[in-house]
């Protein structure tokens, strides 16, 4: 349970070096939803928000939309004396996206990849 007020992020740069709690719901064409949650350390915010997380050699990436990131209060399960950890992330983001048409397994291993404008593919 998280208590207190939630503050929207103004500048994505403030995320760098902090833990981010990520919630992603993948909506499949057949009507079922798949939920992915992870906590990781933000290592970059341009061109994408890049999150390094345990259990994966490839970082998880997200769109750089400041309105989608929030500072969250400390969890009562993470005492202040521990500092910021994966048990007490400082920021949170929630996304609901359409799963790729060819998706047959958990998309958790696949980072966000923005569509390329026509004529720029393969560069």
N, C-alpha and C positions, 0 to 999 in steps of 0.2 A: 504494500500500500504506500502510495506517495501522498504526502500532505503538503499544504501550503499553496502559494501562488505559482503560476506558470508565466514565464516571460518569453516573448518572441525574440528571436535573434535578429539583430539589425545588420550586422556585418559578419559574413561567413568566416572571416579570418579569426574571429574569436573562438571558433570550434577547434582550431589546430592545437594538438597536444592534449585534448580532452577526450574523455570517453563519451560515446554516443550510443544510446539505446535505439535500435532500429526495428520498426514493425513494418512488415510488408505483407499485404494480402494480394495474392495472385488470383484473379478471377478467370476461370477456365470457361471455354465456350460451352461445355456440357452442363454448366450451372454450378459446379462445385468450386469452393474457394480453398486455397492452400495458404497457410499462414507461416511466415518465417520471422523469427526474432533472433537478434544477435546484439552483442555489445562489443564494441571495438574502439580502438584509438584512432582519432581523425588525424591523418598525416598530410592531407592536401585538400584544398577547396576549389582549385581551378585546374583544368576546365571542369572537373567533376569533384564532388565531395568523395574522398577516398578514405575508407575505413579498414584498417588492419585488424584482423580478429583471429582468435585462437582456432585451431583446427583447419586453417586454410592458408596455403602459400600465396594464393591470389587475393588481393584486397577486394572488398565489396565496394562498389561505386554507386553513387546516387546523384540525381540532378541537383544543380546548385541554385535552388530556389529558397532564399532566406525565409520566406513566409512559411515554409514547411519544417522549420527547425525551431525548437523551443528549449529554453533553459528550464530544468525541472528541479524541484526541491529534493533534498537528500532523503533517501529512504531510511526508515527507522531501523532497517536491517544492516545498515552500513554506518557504524558510529563515526562521528567527526574525527576521532583520533586516528582512524585508518587513512584519512585523506581521500582523494579521489581514486576509485578503483573500479573494476568491472562490476562490483557489487553496488557501487554508488556512482553511476554515471552522472555527468553534469548536464547533458543534453539529450533530447529525444526527437525522433522524427517518425511520422506515420505515412505510409503510402498505400494506395489501392491501385493496382495496375492490371491490365489484361495480360494473361500469360501468353507466351509465344504460341503461335498456332501449332508448331511441331513439338510442343512441350509434352513429354510423357513421364517425366520424373521431377523430383524436387528442383525448383529453380534456384535454390539457395546457393548453389555453386556458381551460378552465372551472374556476373555483375551487370549493372545497367550499362547499356551501350546505346547512345543516342543515334538516331537515324542520320545518315549522311545526306547532305543535299545532292541532287542530281549532278553528275559530272565529277564528284569528288571521291567516289568509291575507288578503293584500291590504291589510294595515295599513301 
